[in-house]
Amino acid sequence: MSVVSVSMPEELLERIDQFADDHGYTGRSEVIREASRDLLGEFEDQKLEGRDLMGVVTVVFDYETTSVEEKMMHLRHEHEDLVASNFHSHVGGHHCMELFVLEGSLEDISTFVGKIRATKDTLTIDYSVLPVDDFGPLADMD
């Protein structure tokens, strides 16, 4: 097995170590391997390929980190054909939430989420993907 060096904040490393201890993992490498497999498999669901999809992406960041907000605005414009709606809100004392509603293919949504994940200084990123045609009669109402 190859050995890989990864840089991460000390706080995240402590959380991974605690998670490993709490859940019976042999160590942080096992946690990272499992998380990596899960991440890589997220968009490999063949039931979603070739279908019209709706995605919801939520990003939380510190409002003093203006580079994140600028990057979100850039992504919104770069993917205007994918972003059906976008909402920005101030939450908590020092945070902003950016919510994107997406309509498109699995590949396009995956690319968009990947770009958000690659954005430095985000605090949390959460998303869900649903086939639009799963809504039955509502999907026929255009």
Stockholm file with secondary structure:
# STOCKHOLM 1.0

chainA/1-142         MSVVSVSMPEELLERIDQFADDHGYTGRSEVIREASRDLLGEFEDQKLEGRDLMGVVTVVFDYETTSVEEKMMHLRHEHEDLVASNFHSHVGGHHCMELFVLEGSLEDISTFVGKIRATKDTLTIDYSVLPVDDFGPLADMD
#=GR chainA/1-142 SS CCCCCCCCCHHHHHHHHHHHHHHTCSSHHHHHHHHHHHHHHTTCCTTTTTSCEEEEEEEEEETTCHHHHHHHHHHHHHTTTTEEEEEEEEETTTEEEEEEEEEECHHHHHHHHHHHHTSTTEEEEEEEEEEGGGGGGGGGCC
#=GC SS_cons         CCCCCCCCCHHHHHHHHHHHHHHTCSSHHHHHHHHHHHHHHTTCCTTTTTSCEEEEEEEEEETTCHHHHHHHHHHHHHTTTTEEEEEEEEETTTEEEEEEEEEECHHHHHHHHHHHHTSTTEEEEEEEEEEGGGGGGGGGCC
//
